[in-house]
Amino acid sequence: MLSFGRFITDVPAAWPSQTWPPTVVTTLRQMSDLDVPQLPGHVAHRVHGWQARKPYVCPACGNGIGAGVGHVVAWADGDEDGRRHWHGHCWRAAARRGRIA
């Protein structure tokens, strides 16, 4: 059981990816990524706070992204092992510049 403010809900530990059909998970992921800017040659997805279970370091600013903090995960096409976790504002700034570095 998880508590979100004054709301309490029963959510499985692996929710939603292991409890929902893959088509529903894919649709939800696409809907949540609508406001994540995309760079040519890269894939970017939003990670919601409830999905963020580990701390990361943003490659753009070098500051930490704490566990439980929403952010963006991005990688070059075909290089999913090279994915990096970015602050949302750092990723948007990179997308506006049109390049990562």
Summary of the structure (lengths in Angstrom):
residues: 101
radius of gyration: 14.8
end to end distance: 41.7
largest distance: 42.5
contacts: 228
relative contact order: 0.16
helix: 24%
strand: 25%
